[in-house]
Amino acid sequence: MSIRPDLFCAAAYTALFLAAVVQSRRYSWLLAAVFCWLLAGSAGAWLLPGFLSPFSVFFLYMPQVYIAPACLLFLLLYGRSTAGGAYCETAVRPLPVLFASSCVAMALSHALVLFLAWQAWPTGLAPRLLPALGGLSLLHPAYWLSMQILLMAVSALHGKFNGQPGSAFSIHRIQAGLLLALVAQAAYIATVIFPRLTL
């Protein structure tokens, strides 16, 4: 029996999140993500009874949807501003901070682009872009996993060059991640608008 690559990437992303939770020992972070998952699953079961449930494959494809709000909550609850206010300390190991801040940056960038496309509906390219961007945001765990690992690496280098501890994050680092994610989405949009250029 072969494993579908997208489900494998979704499982790998969830495993990375669980590793970050274990390292942080902030299990309320995990509980928040589970709550978001059950909430989304219950909403799906209410909208399409008999077709959707929290354990449906559809919901297993998008762990980032449940994890991103929990990551924002983690940063808000456990981040403590330093005396200079240049960055926030979390008193945990680097992996949880890198994961949470990069996940928030990814989620914000996708929410921004989806909102702009929705605002333009139904004019221009919005009818083509909105479904494509929605699919990229929700149903492509391989993209989300690889892009977030890239953002984590960039964020770690950014903090090292600025002399910040590994357990720290800053608005500037999240903004840098957001911009990189916007660039990735712009490249994806270009392939949707001009598919012949990718041939």
C-alpha positions as a LaTeX table, in Angstrom:
\begin{tabular}{lrrr}
\hline
Residue & $x$ (\AA) & $y$ (\AA) & $z$ (\AA) \\
\hline
Met1 & 0.00 & 0.00 & 0.00 \\
Ser2 & 1.54 & 3.30 & $-1.08$ \\
Ile3 & 1.38 & 6.43 & 1.04 \\
Arg4 & 0.07 & 9.55 & $-0.67$ \\
Pro5 & 2.81 & 12.22 & $-0.68$ \\
Asp6 & 0.49 & 15.01 & 0.47 \\
Leu7 & $-0.74$ & 13.02 & 3.46 \\
Phe8 & 2.87 & 12.12 & 4.27 \\
Cys9 & 3.79 & 15.82 & 4.25 \\
Ala10 & 0.77 & 16.66 & 6.41 \\
Ala11 & 1.86 & 13.97 & 8.88 \\
Ala12 & 5.45 & 15.28 & 8.81 \\
Tyr13 & 4.20 & 18.81 & 9.47 \\
Thr14 & 2.11 & 17.59 & 12.40 \\
Ala15 & 5.11 & 15.66 & 13.75 \\
Leu16 & 7.25 & 18.82 & 13.55 \\
Phe17 & 4.56 & 20.70 & 15.47 \\
Leu18 & 4.42 & 17.97 & 18.13 \\
Ala19 & 8.21 & 18.07 & 18.47 \\
Ala20 & 8.00 & 21.83 & 19.01 \\
Val21 & 5.28 & 21.37 & 21.64 \\
Val22 & 7.30 & 18.73 & 23.50 \\
Gln23 & 10.41 & 20.93 & 23.48 \\
Ser24 & 8.45 & 23.92 & 24.74 \\
Arg25 & 6.53 & 21.96 & 27.39 \\
Arg26 & 3.64 & 24.35 & 26.78 \\
Tyr27 & 0.89 & 21.79 & 26.29 \\
Ser28 & $-1.81$ & 24.43 & 26.17 \\
Trp29 & $-0.38$ & 25.11 & 22.69 \\
Leu30 & $-1.34$ & 21.57 & 21.64 \\
Leu31 & $-4.75$ & 21.82 & 23.30 \\
Ala32 & $-5.48$ & 25.03 & 21.38 \\
Ala33 & $-4.65$ & 23.32 & 18.06 \\
Val34 & $-6.79$ & 20.28 & 18.93 \\
Phe35 & $-9.67$ & 22.59 & 19.86 \\
Cys36 & $-9.41$ & 24.38 & 16.48 \\
Trp37 & $-9.33$ & 21.01 & 14.68 \\
Leu38 & $-12.43$ & 19.73 & 16.50 \\
Leu39 & $-14.20$ & 23.04 & 15.91 \\
Ala40 & $-13.50$ & 22.89 & 12.16 \\
Gly41 & $-14.49$ & 19.23 & 12.03 \\
Ser42 & $-17.74$ & 19.89 & 13.88 \\
Ala43 & $-18.55$ & 22.76 & 11.53 \\
Gly44 & $-17.90$ & 20.48 & 8.54 \\
Ala45 & $-20.08$ & 17.73 & 10.02 \\
Trp46 & $-22.86$ & 20.27 & 10.59 \\
Leu47 & $-22.62$ & 21.64 & 7.03 \\
Leu48 & $-22.27$ & 18.24 & 5.32 \\
Pro49 & $-23.55$ & 15.56 & 7.72 \\
Gly50 & $-22.49$ & 12.07 & 6.74 \\
Phe51 & $-19.73$ & 13.36 & 4.45 \\
Leu52 & $-17.40$ & 15.27 & 6.76 \\
Ser53 & $-16.12$ & 14.69 & 10.28 \\
Pro54 & $-12.99$ & 15.77 & 12.19 \\
Phe55 & $-11.30$ & 12.56 & 10.97 \\
Ser56 & $-12.18$ & 13.02 & 7.29 \\
Val57 & $-9.22$ & 13.03 & 4.90 \\
Phe58 & $-10.24$ & 16.55 & 3.87 \\
Phe59 & $-9.45$ & 17.89 & 7.34 \\
Leu60 & $-6.25$ & 15.83 & 7.64 \\
Tyr61 & $-4.80$ & 17.67 & 4.63 \\
Met62 & $-4.73$ & 21.04 & 6.39 \\
Pro63 & $-3.09$ & 20.80 & 9.83 \\
Gln64 & $-1.73$ & 24.33 & 9.38 \\
Val65 & $-5.28$ & 25.73 & 9.62 \\
Tyr66 & $-5.59$ & 24.49 & 13.22 \\
Ile67 & $-1.98$ & 24.98 & 14.21 \\
Ala68 & $-1.61$ & 28.61 & 13.03 \\
Pro69 & $-4.12$ & 30.14 & 15.52 \\
Ala70 & $-2.52$ & 28.07 & 18.28 \\
Cys71 & 0.92 & 29.42 & 17.27 \\
Leu72 & $-0.33$ & 32.99 & 17.49 \\
Leu73 & $-1.74$ & 32.24 & 20.94 \\
Phe74 & 1.59 & 30.69 & 21.97 \\
Leu75 & 3.54 & 33.81 & 20.97 \\
Leu76 & 1.05 & 36.14 & 22.67 \\
Leu77 & 0.93 & 34.16 & 25.92 \\
Tyr78 & 4.59 & 33.28 & 26.36 \\
Gly79 & 6.45 & 36.12 & 24.63 \\
Arg80 & 7.93 & 38.67 & 27.03 \\
Ser81 & 9.28 & 41.94 & 25.66 \\
Thr82 & 12.91 & 42.69 & 26.52 \\
Ala83 & 14.04 & 45.91 & 28.17 \\
Gly84 & 14.91 & 47.52 & 24.83 \\
Gly85 & 11.76 & 46.23 & 23.19 \\
Ala86 & 13.69 & 45.03 & 20.13 \\
Tyr87 & 12.46 & 41.45 & 20.50 \\
Cys88 & 10.50 & 39.13 & 22.78 \\
Glu89 & 11.86 & 36.26 & 24.88 \\
Thr90 & 9.91 & 33.04 & 25.39 \\
Ala91 & 12.15 & 31.08 & 27.79 \\
Val92 & 11.92 & 27.96 & 25.61 \\
Arg93 & 14.25 & 26.23 & 23.16 \\
Pro94 & 14.68 & 27.62 & 19.61 \\
Leu95 & 12.54 & 25.11 & 17.67 \\
Pro96 & 9.17 & 26.09 & 19.21 \\
Val97 & 9.82 & 29.80 & 18.64 \\
Leu98 & 11.00 & 29.32 & 15.06 \\
Phe99 & 8.04 & 27.07 & 14.27 \\
Ala100 & 5.44 & 29.37 & 15.84 \\
Ser101 & 6.75 & 32.62 & 14.35 \\
Ser102 & 7.17 & 31.16 & 10.84 \\
Cys103 & 3.70 & 29.58 & 10.98 \\
Val104 & 2.17 & 32.92 & 11.95 \\
Ala105 & 4.05 & 34.65 & 9.11 \\
Met106 & 2.78 & 32.06 & 6.61 \\
Ala107 & $-0.79$ & 32.29 & 7.86 \\
Leu108 & $-0.82$ & 36.10 & 7.78 \\
Ser109 & 0.57 & 36.25 & 4.24 \\
His110 & $-1.98$ & 33.76 & 2.91 \\
Ala111 & $-4.84$ & 35.44 & 4.75 \\
Leu112 & $-3.79$ & 38.80 & 3.29 \\
Val113 & $-3.64$ & 37.55 & $-0.31$ \\
Leu114 & $-6.91$ & 35.62 & 0.00 \\
Phe115 & $-8.60$ & 38.70 & 1.45 \\
Leu116 & $-7.36$ & 40.90 & $-1.41$ \\
Ala117 & $-8.52$ & 38.37 & $-4.00$ \\
Trp118 & $-11.89$ & 38.09 & $-2.28$ \\
Gln119 & $-12.24$ & 41.89 & $-2.22$ \\
Ala120 & $-11.73$ & 41.98 & $-5.99$ \\
Trp121 & $-14.39$ & 39.29 & $-6.64$ \\
Pro122 & $-15.87$ & 38.88 & $-9.24$ \\
Thr123 & $-13.82$ & 41.31 & $-11.33$ \\
Gly124 & $-10.47$ & 40.81 & $-13.04$ \\
Leu125 & $-8.55$ & 37.64 & $-12.31$ \\
Ala126 & $-10.22$ & 36.99 & $-8.95$ \\
Pro127 & $-12.40$ & 34.10 & $-10.25$ \\
Arg128 & $-9.25$ & 32.27 & $-11.35$ \\
Leu129 & $-7.01$ & 33.26 & $-8.46$ \\
Leu130 & $-9.27$ & 32.72 & $-5.48$ \\
Pro131 & $-9.79$ & 28.94 & $-5.97$ \\
Ala132 & $-6.10$ & 28.45 & $-6.82$ \\
Leu133 & $-4.90$ & 30.42 & $-3.80$ \\
Gly134 & $-7.41$ & 28.69 & $-1.55$ \\
Gly135 & $-6.13$ & 25.33 & $-2.73$ \\
Leu136 & $-2.52$ & 26.39 & $-2.18$ \\
Ser137 & $-3.30$ & 27.61 & 1.34 \\
Leu138 & $-5.38$ & 24.63 & 2.41 \\
Leu139 & $-4.69$ & 21.54 & 0.33 \\
His140 & $-0.95$ & 21.57 & $-0.43$ \\
Pro141 & 0.82 & 20.42 & 2.75 \\
Ala142 & 4.03 & 19.75 & 0.81 \\
Tyr143 & 4.24 & 23.43 & $-0.10$ \\
Trp144 & 3.38 & 24.54 & 3.43 \\
Leu145 & 5.96 & 22.21 & 5.03 \\
Ser146 & 8.82 & 23.13 & 2.69 \\
Met147 & 8.06 & 26.86 & 2.78 \\
Gln148 & 7.84 & 26.94 & 6.55 \\
Ile149 & 11.14 & 25.07 & 6.94 \\
Leu150 & 12.71 & 27.69 & 4.66 \\
Leu151 & 11.23 & 30.51 & 6.78 \\
Met152 & 12.50 & 28.85 & 9.95 \\
Ala153 & 16.02 & 28.71 & 8.52 \\
Val154 & 15.89 & 32.35 & 7.38 \\
Ser155 & 14.52 & 33.44 & 10.76 \\
Ala156 & 17.28 & 31.58 & 12.60 \\
Leu157 & 19.95 & 33.25 & 10.45 \\
His158 & 18.30 & 36.65 & 10.90 \\
Gly159 & 18.34 & 36.25 & 14.67 \\
Lys160 & 21.94 & 35.05 & 14.68 \\
Phe161 & 23.15 & 38.00 & 12.60 \\
Asn162 & 21.34 & 40.40 & 14.94 \\
Gly163 & 22.72 & 38.78 & 18.07 \\
Gln164 & 19.33 & 37.64 & 19.35 \\
Pro165 & 19.00 & 34.46 & 21.43 \\
Gly166 & 17.42 & 31.39 & 19.84 \\
Ser167 & 14.41 & 31.62 & 22.14 \\
Ala168 & 13.53 & 35.11 & 20.88 \\
Phe169 & 11.29 & 36.41 & 18.13 \\
Ser170 & 10.50 & 39.86 & 16.83 \\
Ile171 & 7.96 & 41.63 & 14.67 \\
His172 & 10.71 & 42.28 & 12.10 \\
Arg173 & 11.46 & 38.58 & 11.77 \\
Ile174 & 7.78 & 37.78 & 11.31 \\
Gln175 & 7.50 & 40.58 & 8.73 \\
Ala176 & 10.50 & 39.18 & 6.84 \\
Gly177 & 8.85 & 35.75 & 6.78 \\
Leu178 & 5.59 & 37.29 & 5.61 \\
Leu179 & 7.36 & 39.01 & 2.71 \\
Leu180 & 9.09 & 35.79 & 1.65 \\
Ala181 & 5.77 & 33.95 & 1.72 \\
Leu182 & 4.23 & 36.73 & $-0.39$ \\
Val183 & 7.02 & 36.28 & $-2.95$ \\
Ala184 & 6.30 & 32.54 & $-3.09$ \\
Gln185 & 2.61 & 33.23 & $-3.62$ \\
Ala186 & 3.41 & 35.78 & $-6.33$ \\
Ala187 & 5.43 & 33.12 & $-8.16$ \\
Tyr188 & 2.52 & 30.70 & $-7.83$ \\
Ile189 & 0.06 & 33.33 & $-9.09$ \\
Ala190 & 2.31 & 33.88 & $-12.12$ \\
Thr191 & 2.05 & 30.18 & $-13.00$ \\
Val192 & $-1.75$ & 30.39 & $-12.74$ \\
Ile193 & $-2.02$ & 33.50 & $-14.91$ \\
Phe194 & 0.68 & 32.55 & $-17.41$ \\
Pro195 & 0.73 & 28.71 & $-17.46$ \\
Arg196 & 2.65 & 28.61 & $-20.75$ \\
Leu197 & 5.68 & 30.18 & $-19.08$ \\
Thr198 & 6.07 & 27.06 & $-16.92$ \\
Leu199 & 6.06 & 24.64 & $-19.86$ \\
\hline
\end{tabular}
